[in-house]
C-alpha cells in the first residue's frame, strides 16, 4: 500500500472549495449563537432589573455571559449541533459565572448589588440560552435532513469497519456526515460496500484524487492493520492540502465525547477514556432527581391514573394493575407495576403465539396486533399510559426514570456476560431504546443502546432522554 508524499507548500484555495463552504455555514451558525446568547443574557438582565430596579446588570451581564461561554468552548466546532455536549458546556459556563462576578467584585467594582444581580440572573440566562440552543440545533438538524450544510465525507479503511460505521450512523438518525465515497484497504470486498449503496472510489492510494473528485470536506479513517504512524501522518497531510478535516475513528465505539480526552505522554497523544460513573455517591444526584420528580408526577397524574383504573376494570374482567417479577440493579428482583392491557389469561396463551414473535433475533417477546391485548390496552400501550404505575417503583427505589429496559428473570438467565452490564444500573421507565424506536429495534441494537447508556450516563443525558420521551410517546412509534 502506498500513500503519496505531500509537501506543505502554500496553496490558493478557491472560495467555492468544500472547506470554504463548510467554514461559511459554521461562521454563520456561531454568529447566530452569539446573538442568541447575548439576547438570553439581556432578557435575564431585564428580569433582574424589573425585580430590583438596577440597570448596571444589563450592561455587564451580556458580555460577561459570552466570555463565560467562550472560556468553556461552547462555540467550538467540536460542540456545534451535538446536543448533550453543547448543553453541558453551557451549564459549565453558567456555573462559572458567579465566580467571575465575585472576581470582578473584588478586583474592580466593589459593588455588592451588581454581584448579587449577576448571580441571580445566572439561572434565567442559562434556561433561556439552553432553550435557544435547542431551537437552533433542531433547525440545524432539519437542514441536515434536507441535505444542506452537511460535511461531504470520504471513508477510508477496511470494508468491515466501514460497513459497521455506516450502519451505526444510519441508525442514529440525522447527522452531519454525508458519505460521498469510500476508499478501501481491501478492494476485493467492494461488493459488500456497494450493497450499502455507497460508491467505492478506489484504494487508499487514491485518496487525494477522490477527495478532489467528490469535493469531500471531511476524511474519516477507520482502524486497519496497515495504518501505522507514518501512513496516518501522510494521510493527514493529504487531507490538509485538500482543505479537508481529518478524523480518526477509534476502535472503541459508543463512548460519549465527555469521556474522551487526549493525554500527551512523551510526545505521544494517547486517548484517555474515563471510566463509567457507577458508584452510589456519584449517582446520588440522579437518585434525588428520580424520586422527587416521580413523586411530583404521581401527585399531578393521580386523577388520570384513577380514571384509567376505572376504564380498565369496565373494559374487561381482571385487576386494573398488572404485577410482574422483573430484575433490577445487581440482579435483585422486584415487582413491577403496570396498568393491565391484556386479557387475564395472556400468559397461558403466550406459547400459542410464539410463531408471531417480532423479535425472533433476541430475547424479547413482542407481537404486532397481539390478540391478547384489550381495546383499552391498545390505546394505553400506544401512548405508554400503561407505564404510569411504574412511577411508584421509582419512588420506592426499585427503578429509575431513565435506564435500561427492566428484563424478565428468564431473559437474564440467557444473558451473556457482556449483556449483564445492563444490570449495573437501575432499570428505567424510559431510556435510549424507548426514544430510538422501542419495539421496532432489533435485539442487538437495543442492547447496544442500553450498554451505551450504562457507560455514558450523566444527569444531562437523562434530561435529554426525558425531553425526547414526550415526542416518542406522541408518535407512538414501535409501541405494541
Residue pairs with C-beta under 8 A, 6 or more apart in sequence:
1 185
1 203
1 204
1 205
1 226
1 231
2 205
3 204
3 205
3 207
3 231
3 234
3 235
3 238
4 205
4 208
4 234
4 238
5 234
6 208
6 234
6 237
6 238
6 240
6 241
8 237
8 241
11 241
13 19
13 20
13 243
14 20
17 243
18 152
18 215
18 216
18 217
18 243
18 244
19 217
19 243
19 244
20 243
21 217
22 151
22 217
25 149
26 77
26 80
29 80
29 81
29 136
29 140
30 75
30 80
32 136
33 74
33 75
33 133
33 136
34 66
34 75
36 129
36 132
36 133
36 136
37 65
37 66
37 69
37 129
37 132
38 62
38 65
38 66
39 128
39 132
40 65
40 125
40 128
40 129
40 132
41 61
41 62
41 64
41 65
41 66
41 121
41 125
41 129
42 58
42 61
42 62
43 124
43 125
43 128
44 61
44 121
44 122
44 124
44 125
44 128
45 57
45 58
45 61
45 62
45 117
45 121
45 125
46 58
47 121
47 124
48 54
48 57
48 117
48 120
48 121
48 124
49 55
49 57
49 58
51 120
52 113
52 117
52 120
54 113
54 114
54 117
56 111
56 113
56 114
56 117
57 114
57 117
57 118
57 121
60 104
60 114
60 118
61 117
61 118
61 121
61 125
64 97
64 100
64 101
64 104
64 118
65 93
65 97
65 125
65 129
67 100
68 93
68 94
68 96
68 97
68 100
69 75
69 89
69 90
69 93
69 129
71 93
71 96
72 89
72 90
72 92
72 93
72 96
73 79
73 89
74 86
74 89
74 90
74 93
78 85
78 257
79 85
79 86
79 89
80 86
80 140
81 137
81 140
81 141
81 144
81 176
82 257
83 137
83 464
84 256
84 258
84 458
84 460
84 461
84 464
85 256
85 257
85 258
86 133
86 137
87 130
87 133
87 134
87 460
87 464
88 258
88 458
88 460
90 126
90 129
90 130
90 133
91 126
91 130
91 460
94 122
94 123
94 125
94 126
94 129
97 118
97 119
97 122
97 125
98 118
98 119
98 122
100 118
101 114
101 115
101 118
101 119
102 115
104 115
105 111
105 112
105 114
105 115
109 115
140 149
141 174
143 149
144 150
144 174
144 175
144 176
145 174
147 178
149 176
150 176
150 177
150 178
151 176
151 177
151 178
151 217
151 218
151 245
152 178
152 180
152 214
152 215
152 216
152 217
152 218
153 177
153 178
153 179
153 180
153 216
153 217
153 218
153 219
153 220
154 179
154 180
154 181
154 182
154 183
154 201
154 207
154 210
154 211
154 214
154 216
154 218
154 219
154 220
154 244
155 162
155 165
155 166
155 179
155 181
155 182
155 183
155 198
155 220
155 222
156 182
156 183
156 185
156 204
156 207
156 219
156 220
156 221
156 222
156 235
157 184
157 185
157 221
157 222
157 223
157 224
157 227
157 249
158 184
158 185
158 186
158 189
158 222
158 224
159 184
159 186
159 189
159 190
159 192
159 193
160 189
160 192
161 222
161 223
161 224
161 249
162 182
162 184
162 193
162 198
162 222
163 192
163 193
163 196
164 253
165 220
165 222
165 249
166 179
166 196
166 198
167 196
168 253
169 175
169 177
169 179
171 436
171 445
177 218
177 220
179 198
180 199
180 214
180 215
180 216
181 198
181 199
181 200
181 201
181 210
181 213
181 214
181 216
182 193
182 198
182 199
182 200
182 201
183 200
183 201
183 202
183 203
183 204
183 206
183 207
183 210
184 190
184 193
184 200
184 202
184 203
184 204
185 203
185 204
185 224
185 226
185 227
187 200
187 202
187 203
190 200
193 200
194 200
201 210
201 213
201 214
202 209
202 210
204 226
204 231
204 235
207 219
207 235
207 238
207 239
208 238
208 241
208 242
210 216
211 219
211 238
211 239
211 242
211 244
212 242
216 242
216 244
217 243
217 244
217 245
218 244
218 245
218 247
219 235
219 239
219 244
219 245
219 246
219 247
220 247
220 248
220 249
221 227
221 232
221 235
221 246
221 247
221 248
221 249
222 249
223 249
223 250
223 251
227 235
232 248
235 246
236 246
239 245
239 246
240 246
250 271
252 273
254 448
254 451
254 452
254 455
254 456
255 273
255 455
255 456
256 455
256 456
256 458
256 461
258 274
258 456
258 458
259 273
259 274
259 276
259 455
259 456
260 271
260 272
260 273
260 274
261 271
261 272
261 274
262 269
262 270
262 271
262 272
263 269
263 270
263 271
263 272
264 270
276 424
276 454
276 455
276 456
276 457
277 283
277 457
277 458
278 424
278 425
278 454
278 457
283 425
283 457
285 459
286 400
286 457
286 459
286 462
287 397
289 401
289 459
289 462
290 394
290 400
290 401
291 394
291 395
291 397
293 401
294 391
294 394
294 395
294 401
295 395
297 391
298 305
298 391
298 392
298 395
301 388
301 391
304 388
305 388
305 389
308 320
308 339
308 380
308 385
308 388
309 320
309 321
309 339
310 320
311 376
312 320
312 339
312 340
312 374
312 376
312 377
312 380
313 320
315 374
315 375
315 376
315 377
316 340
316 343
316 344
316 374
316 376
317 344
318 340
318 343
318 344
319 340
320 339
320 340
321 337
321 338
321 339
321 340
321 389
322 337
322 338
322 339
322 340
322 341
322 342
323 335
323 336
323 337
324 335
324 336
324 338
324 408
325 333
325 334
325 335
325 336
325 408
325 409
326 333
326 334
326 335
326 336
326 406
326 407
326 408
326 409
326 427
327 333
327 406
327 407
327 408
327 409
327 411
327 412
327 423
327 427
328 334
328 398
328 399
328 406
328 423
328 426
328 427
329 423
329 424
329 425
329 426
329 427
330 423
330 424
331 412
331 423
333 409
334 393
334 398
334 399
336 390
336 393
336 398
336 399
336 406
337 389
337 390
337 392
337 393
338 386
338 387
338 389
338 390
339 377
339 380
339 385
339 386
339 388
339 389
340 374
340 377
340 386
341 373
341 374
341 376
341 377
341 378
341 380
341 381
341 386
342 370
342 372
342 373
342 374
342 377
343 349
343 372
343 374
345 372
346 372
349 372
350 365
350 372
353 367
353 370
353 371
353 372
354 365
356 367
356 368
356 370
357 365
357 366
357 367
358 366
358 367
358 368
358 439
358 480
359 365
359 366
359 439
359 442
359 443
361 442
361 443
361 444
362 442
362 443
362 444
362 446
362 447
363 407
363 411
363 414
363 415
363 443
364 411
364 439
364 443
364 446
366 439
366 480
367 480
368 480
369 480
370 480
373 381
377 386
379 385
380 386
381 479
381 480
382 476
382 479
383 473
383 474
383 476
383 479
384 473
384 479
387 429
390 399
390 429
391 429
393 399
393 429
394 400
394 401
394 429
398 426
399 406
399 426
399 427
399 428
399 429
400 425
400 426
400 427
400 428
400 429
401 428
401 429
401 430
401 462
401 466
402 428
402 429
402 430
402 431
402 453
402 461
402 462
402 465
402 466
403 425
403 426
403 427
403 428
403 429
403 431
403 453
404 422
404 425
404 427
404 428
404 431
404 433
404 450
404 453
404 454
405 427
405 428
405 431
405 433
405 434
405 446
405 450
406 427
406 428
407 415
407 422
407 427
412 420
412 423
415 422
418 451
419 447
419 451
421 451
421 454
421 455
422 447
422 450
422 451
422 454
424 454
425 453
425 454
425 457
430 465
430 466
430 469
431 449
431 450
431 453
431 465
432 449
432 450
432 452
432 453
432 465
433 441
433 445
433 446
433 449
433 450
434 469
434 472
435 465
435 468
435 469
435 472
436 445
436 449
437 445
437 477
437 478
438 472
438 477
438 478
438 479
439 478
439 479
439 480
440 477
440 478
441 449
441 478
453 461
